[in-house]
């Protein structure tokens, strides 16, 4: 894990770059896969189709295209009093890992 001032914490999981972005408030866990791929390397209509499918099929993950053309995945989770961070974080990381593979695999078959 590498701490990047202002941004958060960077780490690798199954070959994917992930970031934990601390929330200034209490109770929100924010993780992302930044810059998974560049949008300009893909046909726009196919990319939009795959992004929309990923957003529908992989619960809690939001795929977005940033202003710089980078495709990133986000997972925001509002903690409840009953939840424990050490239980939910592995789920978030595995879900982002799955969504990353889902998106890239779908792009290969469209």
Secondary structure by P-SEA (a helix, b strand, c coil): cccccccccccccccbbbbbbbbccccbbbbbbccccccccccaaaaaaaaaaaaaccccbbbbbccccbbbbbbbbbbcccccaaaaaaaaaaaaaaaaaaaaaaaacc
